[in-house]
């Protein structure tokens, strides 16, 4: 998995951009004009030997498709620099051979203006520290404390210690498309409005724009998107989004990222140590939004109420969220009121049946999340469809119900498929469902002749623990079907003592293996499954396990793989094993002709 390093330093495409700039400078020759802190606007001519003094004058004098070279130094601006034509504005360190010097080439708004205003598609700014910006003082409605842009690109810049009123404390990308922020650090920016909605403490990203290879850290907003606020069709790629916060207790959503539109893409990112005073510590997806999150790490985020790592709040059937090949680890929620420390789907208050979209979580590791009352790893409350497939849900902890996963009142069409649910905990004295807990009445149905609400298929549920009942899982037989599962070696600490499952729920199980199953008419096996290395956390079946070649083949298994990447249906027996792993015999295979 390719992700950025967890620091406020960046690498990425800087060398490529520097090479591009130098090549461009060599080509344009006379179209290059210069500015320096020792220059003179009256006597200078913009050449390297007689540079101008002010950047805005240099940009004004530059021809279309020209380049403005700004020598190392600090440039105080009291009126924003307008780039409304195709021009390249870059820093220039003559002592270092003409390369960029973003740390020492500083544009300072002195809290009197937003320093940069970019409105042309071919305008590029590269190699500066942009600071002291005050977006409240400009005529862009208080948006974009450091940079306000509708088009163009900002590359290899540090945008820090700026503030706006409502949108984009560091950068606001407004009303254009294909604007680009690349290889930048956006840090320690904030929004000031305490009455109206605030969007994007670090970056406000209007539809169709991109943030690539950048670090967004230590920014703040009262309400939505401490780090980034992203609308439809935005792309955030290979970024570190860390230590951002939203702080207004009654409205704060998305400490790291807030997604409000459809088809937003986050890929190759690290979302770490962000906080929310309400929902979505790492990422929050608004009810009309949809997200593709892939190849990313979501870790050590906190939300007081819902979704320490990720909170998906959906209201429209076309709003689907896909999470693939991601890690959710060590995210937390409030011990008193938290829902879904790792991943939360839905909203625990108000009218639950407003959600009707789809959540798919596939090929993910969900581990070490803790805090909150319900669903330490995954919490689902939706009238749409949720599928959790090919995932490891391991070592999560919650105070009350569903240490690994909880499916709550109002849910429908939920499938846990080909997952390992192990070593999760529910800790207080009346806690239940150490592995998986199904909570409350469900009214929606699956389509087909045998409608169901919750299906748990080909999962291994082992070594989970609760203080009261259902160490492995609890079910509601009239709404649930458990297929091809292994449920064993779970524990509970109360006199009711159902360590793996409630023996009264036999009718929900088919082709599964657990010591507490007696309904063998449905293909179940009432024996210990025999793990290959239980004491070492190896929950694969041993060769002598009764679960080997004892499952039933399901339609999705054709061409599918288990958690180890082996074919889900055995090539010799033609039959699937129980649990999330296929037993692979040791030895050599010889073909004779």
Secondary structure, DSSP 8 states (H G I E B T S, - for coil): -----SSS---SSHHHHHHHHHHHHHHHGGGEEEE-TT--TTT--SBTTB-BS-HHHHHHHS-TTEEEEEESEEEE-SS-EEE-SSEEEEEEBGGGTSB--TTTEEEE-TTTS-SEEE--TT-EEES-EEES-BGGGSSSTTB-SSEEESSSEEES-EEES-EESSB-SSEEE-S-SS-EEES-EEES-EE--SSS--B-SSEEE-TT-EEES-EEES-EESSB-SSEEE-TT-EEES-EEES-EE--TTT-B-SSEEE-STTEEEES-EEES-EESSB-SSEEE-TT--EEEES-EEES-EESSB-SSEEE---STT-EEEEES-EEES-EE-TTT-B-SSEEES-SSS-GGG---EEEEES-EEES-EESSB-SSEEE--SSEEEEES-EEES-EESSB-SSEEE-TT--SEEEES-EEES-EE-STT-B-SSEEE-S------SSTT--SEEEES-EEES-EESSB-SSB---GGGEEEES-EEES-EE-SSS--SSS-GGGGGGEES-B-TT---GGGT-B-S---EEEGGGTEEEE-TT-TTTT-S---GGGTT-B-TTS-BSS-TTT----SSSS-----S------
